[in-house]
Amino acid sequence: MARLNATKAVKLTIYDLGGEQVGEVIERRPDPRGSYALAWPGTDAAGRVVPPGIYIARIEVDVDSDAATSTAVERTIYVAY
């Protein structure tokens, strides 16, 4: 069971379908439990708008647990202009 006892980093990483990282958003939250949204502006590390297409979004939260140090979920996202 994952426990969250202190301020934790919540990281959203965006990958293209080739597995290359194209974007990242990191927030520190005093209580990262529950539902919320992280916004990615659709830009790469250089600030350029990414091409339309399908991307993988991975959200990861640091946790306090004997079994794990983080928990993550991945979702498909679509960019269209």
TORNU-806222 format. One record per residue (C-alpha): x, y, z. Coordinates in steps of 0.1 Angstrom, whole numbers, plus 5000, padded with zeros to 4 digits. Each point is the difference from the previous one (the first is absolute). Example, Ala and Ser with C-alpha at 12.3 -4.5 7.8 and 13.67 -1.06 7.14 Angstrom:
NODE     u     v     w
NODE  5123  4955  5078
NODE  5014  5034  4993
This chain:
NODE     u     v     w
NODE  5000  5000  5000
NODE  5014  5034  4990
NODE  5000  5027  5027
NODE  5004  5037  4995
NODE  5012  5017  5031
NODE  5017  5032  4988
NODE  5004  5024  4971
NODE  5006  4979  4969
NODE  5009  5006  4964
NODE  4974  4993  4974
NODE  5016  4995  4966
NODE  4983  4999  4966
NODE  5023  4988  4972
NODE  4989  5000  4964
NODE  5015  4975  4975
NODE  4995  4996  4962
NODE  4992  4966  4987
NODE  5037  4994  4993
NODE  5006  5002  5038
NODE  5018  5033  4999
NODE  4991  5025  5028
NODE  4985  5031  4985
NODE  4987  5019  5030
NODE  4999  5001  5038
NODE  4981  5018  5027
NODE  5010  4996  5037
NODE  4980  5014  5029
NODE  5006  4996  5038
NODE  4968  4994  5019
NODE  4995  5000  5038
NODE  4974  4972  4995
NODE  5001  4984  4965
NODE  4971  4976  5008
NODE  4967  5003  4982
NODE  4990  5012  4965
NODE  5015  5030  4983
NODE  5014  5011  4966
NODE  5035  5008  4988
NODE  5001  5022  4969
NODE  5027  4994  4973
NODE  5002  5029  4975
NODE  5007  4977  4971
NODE  5036  5011  4996
NODE  5033  4982  5001
NODE  5030  5008  5022
NODE  5011  5028  4976
NODE  4965  5016  5002
NODE  4990  4990  4965
NODE  4965  4988  4993
NODE  4999  4962  4995
NODE  4986  4986  4968
NODE  4964  4987  5001
NODE  4998  4964  5009
NODE  4997  4973  5027
NODE  5021  5003  5031
NODE  5004  4980  5033
NODE  4995  5019  5032
NODE  5016  4985  5032
NODE  4990  5015  5034
NODE  5022  4990  5028
NODE  4998  5007  5037
NODE  5027  4994  5026
NODE  4986  4978  5029
NODE  5011  4988  5034
NODE  4998  4963  5000
NODE  5021  4969  5008
NODE  4990  4985  4967
NODE  5005  5030  4976
NODE  5014  5034  4997
NODE  4976  5013  4974
NODE  4967  4992  4983
NODE  4991  5008  4964
NODE  4973  4999  4975
NODE  5002  5003  4962
NODE  4974  5013  4976
NODE  4998  5007  4963
NODE  4995  5037  4990
NODE  4992  5015  4966
NODE  5013  5033  4988
NODE  4981  5017  4972
NODE  5001  5036  4986
